Amino acid sequence: MTEYVIKVDHAYKEDELPGWMQREVHDHDRRYECDGHVFVEGRWGGLICKKCGR
């Protein structure tokens, strides 16, 4: 399982993460008010936060 460590300040460069990953991380932070920054690939696609499990 691939693990992604996302910068806490959410400053991404285009070549660091694909656009869909950036959108998922921003959406996660906005929806769940979680400051998680380590994500893994989900079984059925998408990313899952290791801190809150969502």
N, CA, C, O and CB atoms as a CASP TS submission, in Angstrom:
PFRMAT TS
TARGET T0000
AUTHOR 0000-0000-0000
METHOD Language model
MODEL 1
PARENT N/A
ATOM      1  N   MET     1       0.846  -1.169   0.000  1.00  0.00           N
ATOM      2  CA  MET     1       0.000   0.000   0.000  1.00  0.00           C
ATOM      3  C   MET     1       0.899   1.243   0.000  1.00  0.00           C
ATOM      4  O   MET     1       1.803   1.363   0.827  1.00  0.00           O
ATOM      5  CB  MET     1      -0.967  -0.008   1.225  1.00  0.00           C
ATOM      6  N   THR     2       0.646   2.143  -0.916  1.00  0.00           N
ATOM      7  CA  THR     2       1.437   3.355  -1.025  1.00  0.00           C
ATOM      8  C   THR     2       1.003   4.358   0.025  1.00  0.00           C
ATOM      9  O   THR     2      -0.191   4.531   0.268  1.00  0.00           O
ATOM     10  CB  THR     2       1.316   3.957  -2.425  1.00  0.00           C
ATOM     11  N   GLU     3       1.965   5.018   0.648  1.00  0.00           N
ATOM     12  CA  GLU     3       1.687   6.025   1.668  1.00  0.00           C
ATOM     13  C   GLU     3       2.161   7.373   1.151  1.00  0.00           C
ATOM     14  O   GLU     3       3.266   7.487   0.621  1.00  0.00           O
ATOM     15  CB  GLU     3       2.378   5.670   3.024  1.00  0.00           C
ATOM     16  N   TYR     4       1.321   8.398   1.306  1.00  0.00           N
ATOM     17  CA  TYR     4       1.661   9.741   0.863  1.00  0.00           C
ATOM     18  C   TYR     4       1.724  10.656   2.071  1.00  0.00           C
ATOM     19  O   TYR     4       0.768  10.740   2.841  1.00  0.00           O
ATOM     20  CB  TYR     4       0.637  10.264  -0.173  1.00  0.00           C
ATOM     21  N   VAL     5       2.843  11.341   2.240  1.00  0.00           N
ATOM     22  CA  VAL     5       2.972  12.331   3.298  1.00  0.00           C
ATOM     23  C   VAL     5       2.741  13.685   2.647  1.00  0.00           C
ATOM     24  O   VAL     5       3.498  14.108   1.773  1.00  0.00           O
ATOM     25  CB  VAL     5       4.381  12.254   4.017  1.00  0.00           C
ATOM     26  N   ILE     6       1.693  14.350   3.081  1.00  0.00           N
ATOM     27  CA  ILE     6       1.291  15.623   2.495  1.00  0.00           C
ATOM     28  C   ILE     6       1.846  16.749   3.357  1.00  0.00           C
ATOM     29  O   ILE     6       1.767  16.692   4.584  1.00  0.00           O
ATOM     30  CB  ILE     6      -0.261  15.725   2.372  1.00  0.00           C
ATOM     31  N   LYS     7       2.398  17.752   2.730  1.00  0.00           N
ATOM     32  CA  LYS     7       2.945  18.879   3.474  1.00  0.00           C
ATOM     33  C   LYS     7       1.837  19.548   4.287  1.00  0.00           C
ATOM     34  O   LYS     7       0.718  19.733   3.809  1.00  0.00           O
ATOM     35  CB  LYS     7       3.610  19.897   2.516  1.00  0.00           C
ATOM     36  N   VAL     8       2.174  19.903   5.512  1.00  0.00           N
ATOM     37  CA  VAL     8       1.173  20.478   6.413  1.00  0.00           C
ATOM     38  C   VAL     8       0.641  21.796   5.884  1.00  0.00           C
ATOM     39  O   VAL     8      -0.541  22.087   6.069  1.00  0.00           O
ATOM     40  CB  VAL     8       1.761  20.681   7.801  1.00  0.00           C
ATOM     41  N   ASP     9       1.469  22.607   5.230  1.00  0.00           N
ATOM     42  CA  ASP     9       1.006  23.901   4.730  1.00  0.00           C
ATOM     43  C   ASP     9       0.256  23.773   3.409  1.00  0.00           C
ATOM     44  O   ASP     9      -0.207  24.773   2.861  1.00  0.00           O
ATOM     45  CB  ASP     9       2.181  24.844   4.560  1.00  0.00           C
ATOM     46  N   HIS    10       0.134  22.558   2.897  1.00  0.00           N
ATOM     47  CA  HIS    10      -0.596  22.252   1.667  1.00  0.00           C
ATOM     48  C   HIS    10      -0.084  23.042   0.461  1.00  0.00           C
ATOM     49  O   HIS    10      -0.849  23.349  -0.454  1.00  0.00           O
ATOM     50  CB  HIS    10      -2.070  22.531   1.865  1.00  0.00           C
ATOM     51  N   ALA    11       1.181  23.363   0.462  1.00  0.00           N
ATOM     52  CA  ALA    11       1.776  24.024  -0.692  1.00  0.00           C
ATOM     53  C   ALA    11       2.343  22.933  -1.595  1.00  0.00           C
ATOM     54  O   ALA    11       3.376  22.337  -1.289  1.00  0.00           O
ATOM     55  CB  ALA    11       2.888  25.057  -0.263  1.00  0.00           C
ATOM     56  N   TYR    12       1.669  22.681  -2.691  1.00  0.00           N
ATOM     57  CA  TYR    12       2.067  21.619  -3.607  1.00  0.00           C
ATOM     58  C   TYR    12       2.687  22.214  -4.859  1.00  0.00           C
ATOM     59  O   TYR    12       2.374  23.334  -5.264  1.00  0.00           O
ATOM     60  CB  TYR    12       0.864  20.734  -3.972  1.00  0.00           C
ATOM     61  N   LYS    13       3.558  21.446  -5.447  1.00  0.00           N
ATOM     62  CA  LYS    13       4.016  21.754  -6.794  1.00  0.00           C
ATOM     63  C   LYS    13       3.252  20.822  -7.708  1.00  0.00           C
ATOM     64  O   LYS    13       2.883  19.721  -7.300  1.00  0.00           O
ATOM     65  CB  LYS    13       5.585  21.589  -6.953  1.00  0.00           C
ATOM     66  N   GLU    14       3.015  21.234  -8.910  1.00  0.00           N
ATOM     67  CA  GLU    14       2.244  20.433  -9.857  1.00  0.00           C
ATOM     68  C   GLU    14       2.802  19.028 -10.024  1.00  0.00           C
ATOM     69  O   GLU    14       2.038  18.074 -10.176  1.00  0.00           O
ATOM     70  CB  GLU    14       2.201  21.122 -11.195  1.00  0.00           C
ATOM     71  N   ASP    15       4.126  18.887  -9.999  1.00  0.00           N
ATOM     72  CA  ASP    15       4.716  17.577 -10.259  1.00  0.00           C
ATOM     73  C   ASP    15       4.778  16.698  -9.007  1.00  0.00           C
ATOM     74  O   ASP    15       5.139  15.526  -9.110  1.00  0.00           O
ATOM     75  CB  ASP    15       6.106  17.747 -10.830  1.00  0.00           C
ATOM     76  N   GLU    16       4.440  17.226  -7.836  1.00  0.00           N
ATOM     77  CA  GLU    16       4.501  16.431  -6.612  1.00  0.00           C
ATOM     78  C   GLU    16       3.309  15.495  -6.473  1.00  0.00           C
ATOM     79  O   GLU    16       3.480  14.317  -6.159  1.00  0.00           O
ATOM     80  CB  GLU    16       4.576  17.339  -5.406  1.00  0.00           C
ATOM     81  N   LEU    17       2.115  16.002  -6.702  1.00  0.00           N
ATOM     82  CA  LEU    17       0.899  15.204  -6.563  1.00  0.00           C
ATOM     83  C   LEU    17      -0.015  15.456  -7.740  1.00  0.00           C
ATOM     84  O   LEU    17      -0.120  16.585  -8.219  1.00  0.00           O
ATOM     85  CB  LEU    17       0.176  15.522  -5.244  1.00  0.00           C
ATOM     86  N   PRO    18      -0.680  14.412  -8.211  1.00  0.00           N
ATOM     87  CA  PRO    18      -1.687  14.621  -9.256  1.00  0.00           C
ATOM     88  C   PRO    18      -2.820  15.502  -8.727  1.00  0.00           C
ATOM     89  O   PRO    18      -3.063  15.554  -7.521  1.00  0.00           O
ATOM     90  CB  PRO    18      -2.247  13.262  -9.758  1.00  0.00           C
ATOM     91  N   GLY    19      -3.494  16.176  -9.617  1.00  0.00           N
ATOM     92  CA  GLY    19      -4.578  17.083  -9.250  1.00  0.00           C
ATOM     93  C   GLY    19      -5.671  16.436  -8.430  1.00  0.00           C
ATOM     94  O   GLY    19      -6.187  17.053  -7.498  1.00  0.00           O
ATOM     95  N   TRP    20      -6.047  15.174  -8.761  1.00  0.00           N
ATOM     96  CA  TRP    20      -7.132  14.529  -8.011  1.00  0.00           C
ATOM     97  C   TRP    20      -6.736  14.302  -6.563  1.00  0.00           C
ATOM     98  O   TRP    20      -7.597  14.337  -5.684  1.00  0.00           O
ATOM     99  CB  TRP    20      -7.517  13.196  -8.661  1.00  0.00           C
ATOM    100  N   MET    21      -5.444  14.067  -6.285  1.00  0.00           N
ATOM    101  CA  MET    21      -4.995  13.889  -4.903  1.00  0.00           C
ATOM    102  C   MET    21      -5.066  15.209  -4.144  1.00  0.00           C
ATOM    103  O   MET    21      -5.493  15.247  -2.990  1.00  0.00           O
ATOM    104  CB  MET    21      -3.561  13.330  -4.866  1.00  0.00           C
ATOM    105  N   GLN    22      -4.651  16.275  -4.789  1.00  0.00           N
ATOM    106  CA  GLN    22      -4.721  17.583  -4.155  1.00  0.00           C
ATOM    107  C   GLN    22      -6.166  17.917  -3.786  1.00  0.00           C
ATOM    108  O   GLN    22      -6.432  18.408  -2.689  1.00  0.00           O
ATOM    109  CB  GLN    22      -4.137  18.664  -5.081  1.00  0.00           C
ATOM    110  N   ARG    23      -7.097  17.651  -4.705  1.00  0.00           N
ATOM    111  CA  ARG    23      -8.515  17.937  -4.434  1.00  0.00           C
ATOM    112  C   ARG    23      -9.035  17.090  -3.277  1.00  0.00           C
ATOM    113  O   ARG    23      -9.774  17.594  -2.431  1.00  0.00           O
ATOM    114  CB  ARG    23      -9.366  17.684  -5.692  1.00  0.00           C
ATOM    115  N   GLU    24      -8.662  15.819  -3.228  1.00  0.00           N
ATOM    116  CA  GLU    24      -9.128  14.946  -2.138  1.00  0.00           C
ATOM    117  C   GLU    24      -8.611  15.410  -0.784  1.00  0.00           C
ATOM    118  O   GLU    24      -9.352  15.393   0.199  1.00  0.00           O
ATOM    119  CB  GLU    24      -8.688  13.504  -2.388  1.00  0.00           C
ATOM    120  N   VAL    25      -7.355  15.822  -0.722  1.00  0.00           N
ATOM    121  CA  VAL    25      -6.777  16.280   0.540  1.00  0.00           C
ATOM    122  C   VAL    25      -7.466  17.561   1.003  1.00  0.00           C
ATOM    123  O   VAL    25      -7.825  17.682   2.175  1.00  0.00           O
ATOM    124  CB  VAL    25      -5.256  16.510   0.392  1.00  0.00           C
ATOM    125  N   HIS    26      -7.650  18.508   0.102  1.00  0.00           N
ATOM    126  CA  HIS    26      -8.329  19.755   0.471  1.00  0.00           C
ATOM    127  C   HIS    26      -9.766  19.479   0.904  1.00  0.00           C
ATOM    128  O   HIS    26     -10.239  20.061   1.880  1.00  0.00           O
ATOM    129  CB  HIS    26      -8.313  20.749  -0.707  1.00  0.00           C
ATOM    130  N   ASP    27     -10.457  18.603   0.195  1.00  0.00           N
ATOM    131  CA  ASP    27     -11.829  18.247   0.538  1.00  0.00           C
ATOM    132  C   ASP    27     -11.883  17.564   1.899  1.00  0.00           C
ATOM    133  O   ASP    27     -12.778  17.846   2.695  1.00  0.00           O
ATOM    134  CB  ASP    27     -12.435  17.337  -0.537  1.00  0.00           C
ATOM    135  N   HIS    28     -10.949  16.680   2.173  1.00  0.00           N
ATOM    136  CA  HIS    28     -10.877  15.984   3.461  1.00  0.00           C
ATOM    137  C   HIS    28     -10.720  16.992   4.601  1.00  0.00           C
ATOM    138  O   HIS    28     -11.442  16.930   5.596  1.00  0.00           O
ATOM    139  CB  HIS    28      -9.703  14.974   3.470  1.00  0.00           C
ATOM    140  N   ASP    29      -9.780  17.911   4.450  1.00  0.00           N
ATOM    141  CA  ASP    29      -9.526  18.896   5.503  1.00  0.00           C
ATOM    142  C   ASP    29     -10.758  19.768   5.750  1.00  0.00           C
ATOM    143  O   ASP    29     -11.070  20.106   6.892  1.00  0.00           O
ATOM    144  CB  ASP    29      -8.322  19.776   5.132  1.00  0.00           C
ATOM    145  N   ARG    30     -11.446  20.124   4.682  1.00  0.00           N
ATOM    146  CA  ARG    30     -12.626  20.994   4.800  1.00  0.00           C
ATOM    147  C   ARG    30     -13.807  20.237   5.418  1.00  0.00           C
ATOM    148  O   ARG    30     -14.521  20.794   6.253  1.00  0.00           O
ATOM    149  CB  ARG    30     -13.024  21.554   3.414  1.00  0.00           C
ATOM    150  N   ARG    31     -14.021  18.999   5.029  1.00  0.00           N
ATOM    151  CA  ARG    31     -15.170  18.220   5.505  1.00  0.00           C
ATOM    152  C   ARG    31     -15.034  17.758   6.949  1.00  0.00           C
ATOM    153  O   ARG    31     -15.991  17.839   7.719  1.00  0.00           O
ATOM    154  CB  ARG    31     -15.370  17.023   4.624  1.00  0.00           C
ATOM    155  N   TYR    32     -13.867  17.280   7.315  1.00  0.00           N
ATOM    156  CA  TYR    32     -13.705  16.629   8.610  1.00  0.00           C
ATOM    157  C   TYR    32     -12.911  17.443   9.621  1.00  0.00           C
ATOM    158  O   TYR    32     -12.738  17.007  10.759  1.00  0.00           O
ATOM    159  CB  TYR    32     -13.044  15.316   8.420  1.00  0.00           C
ATOM    160  N   GLU    33     -12.425  18.619   9.227  1.00  0.00           N
ATOM    161  CA  GLU    33     -11.621  19.461  10.100  1.00  0.00           C
ATOM    162  C   GLU    33     -10.511  18.654  10.779  1.00  0.00           C
ATOM    163  O   GLU    33     -10.271  18.779  11.980  1.00  0.00           O
ATOM    164  CB  GLU    33     -12.507  20.130  11.152  1.00  0.00           C
ATOM    165  N   CYS    34      -9.862  17.848   9.996  1.00  0.00           N
ATOM    166  CA  CYS    34      -8.777  16.987  10.470  1.00  0.00           C
ATOM    167  C   CYS    34      -7.476  17.549   9.925  1.00  0.00           C
ATOM    168  O   CYS    34      -7.407  17.957   8.766  1.00  0.00           O
ATOM    169  CB  CYS    34      -8.982  15.491  10.027  1.00  0.00           C
ATOM    170  N   ASP    35      -6.459  17.570  10.750  1.00  0.00           N
ATOM    171  CA  ASP    35      -5.178  18.081  10.275  1.00  0.00           C
ATOM    172  C   ASP    35      -4.222  16.955   9.903  1.00  0.00           C
ATOM    173  O   ASP    35      -3.003  17.103   9.992  1.00  0.00           O
ATOM    174  CB  ASP    35      -4.544  18.967  11.332  1.00  0.00           C
ATOM    175  N   GLY    36      -4.789  15.833   9.487  1.00  0.00           N
ATOM    176  CA  GLY    36      -3.970  14.700   9.070  1.00  0.00           C
ATOM    177  C   GLY    36      -3.141  15.036   7.850  1.00  0.00           C
ATOM    178  O   GLY    36      -3.576  15.791   6.981  1.00  0.00           O
ATOM    179  N   HIS    37      -1.957  14.481   7.786  1.00  0.00           N
ATOM    180  CA  HIS    37      -1.101  14.749   6.631  1.00  0.00           C
ATOM    181  C   HIS    37      -0.445  13.494   6.087  1.00  0.00           C
ATOM    182  O   HIS    37       0.460  13.577   5.257  1.00  0.00           O
ATOM    183  CB  HIS    37      -0.039  15.750   6.998  1.00  0.00           C
ATOM    184  N   VAL    38      -0.896  12.319   6.547  1.00  0.00           N
ATOM    185  CA  VAL    38      -0.413  11.065   5.991  1.00  0.00           C
ATOM    186  C   VAL    38      -1.614  10.311   5.445  1.00  0.00           C
ATOM    187  O   VAL    38      -2.548  10.004   6.186  1.00  0.00           O
ATOM    188  CB  VAL    38       0.356  10.218   7.059  1.00  0.00           C
ATOM    189  N   PHE    39      -1.594  10.013   4.162  1.00  0.00           N
ATOM    190  CA  PHE    39      -2.696   9.354   3.492  1.00  0.00           C
ATOM    191  C   PHE    39      -2.210   8.070   2.835  1.00  0.00           C
ATOM    192  O   PHE    39      -1.054   7.977   2.420  1.00  0.00           O
ATOM    193  CB  PHE    39      -3.335  10.286   2.456  1.00  0.00           C
ATOM    194  N   VAL    40      -3.079   7.098   2.743  1.00  0.00           N
ATOM    195  CA  VAL    40      -2.781   5.861   2.035  1.00  0.00           C
ATOM    196  C   VAL    40      -3.849   5.654   0.969  1.00  0.00           C
ATOM    197  O   VAL    40      -4.939   6.220   1.047  1.00  0.00           O
ATOM    198  CB  VAL    40      -2.717   4.645   3.015  1.00  0.00           C
ATOM    199  N   GLU    41      -3.522   4.838  -0.024  1.00  0.00           N
ATOM    200  CA  GLU    41      -4.490   4.530  -1.074  1.00  0.00           C
ATOM    201  C   GLU    41      -5.560   3.612  -0.511  1.00  0.00           C
ATOM    202  O   GLU    41      -5.255   2.633   0.171  1.00  0.00           O
ATOM    203  CB  GLU    41      -3.798   3.878  -2.302  1.00  0.00           C
ATOM    204  N   GLY    42      -6.822   3.934  -0.800  1.00  0.00           N
ATOM    205  CA  GLY    42      -7.928   3.102  -0.341  1.00  0.00           C
ATOM    206  C   GLY    42      -8.088   1.854  -1.195  1.00  0.00           C
ATOM    207  O   GLY    42      -7.582   1.791  -2.316  1.00  0.00           O
ATOM    208  N   ARG    43      -8.786   0.872  -0.666  1.00  0.00           N
ATOM    209  CA  ARG    43      -9.025  -0.379  -1.407  1.00  0.00           C
ATOM    210  C   ARG    43      -9.753  -0.159  -2.715  1.00  0.00           C
ATOM    211  O   ARG    43      -9.442  -0.792  -3.724  1.00  0.00           O
ATOM    212  CB  ARG    43      -9.815  -1.341  -0.559  1.00  0.00           C
ATOM    213  N   TRP    44     -10.725   0.744  -2.696  1.00  0.00           N
ATOM    214  CA  TRP    44     -11.557   0.978  -3.879  1.00  0.00           C
ATOM    215  C   TRP    44     -11.232   2.312  -4.524  1.00  0.00           C
ATOM    216  O   TRP    44     -12.091   2.925  -5.158  1.00  0.00           O
ATOM    217  CB  TRP    44     -13.037   0.925  -3.511  1.00  0.00           C
ATOM    218  N   GLY    45     -10.006   2.762  -4.367  1.00  0.00           N
ATOM    219  CA  GLY    45      -9.597   4.025  -4.943  1.00  0.00           C
ATOM    220  C   GLY    45      -9.677   5.157  -3.938  1.00  0.00           C
ATOM    221  O   GLY    45     -10.250   4.999  -2.860  1.00  0.00           O
ATOM    222  N   GLY    46      -9.114   6.276  -4.281  1.00  0.00           N
ATOM    223  CA  GLY    46      -9.125   7.417  -3.397  1.00  0.00           C
ATOM    224  C   GLY    46      -8.059   7.317  -2.316  1.00  0.00           C
ATOM    225  O   GLY    46      -7.257   6.383  -2.295  1.00  0.00           O
ATOM    226  N   LEU    47      -8.067   8.287  -1.433  1.00  0.00           N
ATOM    227  CA  LEU    47      -7.095   8.334  -0.350  1.00  0.00           C
ATOM    228  C   LEU    47      -7.796   8.223   0.999  1.00  0.00           C
ATOM    229  O   LEU    47      -8.944   8.642   1.146  1.00  0.00           O
ATOM    230  CB  LEU    47      -6.270   9.627  -0.421  1.00  0.00           C
ATOM    231  N   ILE    48      -7.102   7.660   1.977  1.00  0.00           N
ATOM    232  CA  ILE    48      -7.636   7.519   3.327  1.00  0.00           C
ATOM    233  C   ILE    48      -6.623   8.129   4.286  1.00  0.00           C
ATOM    234  O   ILE    48      -5.430   7.836   4.219  1.00  0.00           O
ATOM    235  CB  ILE    48      -7.927   6.014   3.682  1.00  0.00           C
ATOM    236  N   CYS    49      -7.115   8.981   5.178  1.00  0.00           N
ATOM    237  CA  CYS    49      -6.266   9.635   6.174  1.00  0.00           C
ATOM    238  C   CYS    49      -5.906   8.628   7.260  1.00  0.00           C
ATOM    239  O   CYS    49      -6.781   7.960   7.810  1.00  0.00           O
ATOM    240  CB  CYS    49      -6.978  10.879   6.787  1.00  0.00           C
ATOM    241  N   LYS    50      -4.619   8.523   7.564  1.00  0.00           N
ATOM    242  CA  LYS    50      -4.193   7.595   8.616  1.00  0.00           C
ATOM    243  C   LYS    50      -4.544   8.096  10.011  1.00  0.00           C
ATOM    244  O   LYS    50      -4.603   7.306  10.953  1.00  0.00           O
ATOM    245  CB  LYS    50      -2.701   7.358   8.525  1.00  0.00           C
ATOM    246  N   LYS    51      -4.779   9.410  10.157  1.00  0.00           N
ATOM    247  CA  LYS    51      -5.085   9.958  11.469  1.00  0.00           C
ATOM    248  C   LYS    51      -6.522   9.683  11.874  1.00  0.00           C
ATOM    249  O   LYS    51      -6.772   9.225  12.989  1.00  0.00           O
ATOM    250  CB  LYS    51      -4.821  11.444  11.487  1.00  0.00           C
ATOM    251  N   CYS    52      -7.479   9.959  10.978  1.00  0.00           N
ATOM    252  CA  CYS    52      -8.896   9.803  11.345  1.00  0.00           C
ATOM    253  C   CYS    52      -9.571   8.613  10.665  1.00  0.00           C
ATOM    254  O   CYS    52     -10.671   8.220  11.054  1.00  0.00           O
ATOM    255  CB  CYS    52      -9.651  11.063  11.001  1.00  0.00           C
ATOM    256  N   GLY    53      -8.921   8.040   9.653  1.00  0.00           N
ATOM    257  CA  GLY    53      -9.481   6.876   8.977  1.00  0.00           C
ATOM    258  C   GLY    53     -10.541   7.176   7.934  1.00  0.00           C
ATOM    259  O   GLY    53     -11.212   6.264   7.452  1.00  0.00           O
ATOM    260  N   ARG    54     -10.700   8.444   7.582  1.00  0.00           N
ATOM    261  CA  ARG    54     -11.697   8.803   6.559  1.00  0.00           C
ATOM    262  C   ARG    54     -11.022   9.177   5.263  1.00  0.00           C
ATOM    263  O   ARG    54     -11.696   9.507   4.288  1.00  0.00           O
ATOM    264  CB  ARG    54     -12.581   9.960   7.036  1.00  0.00           C
TER
END
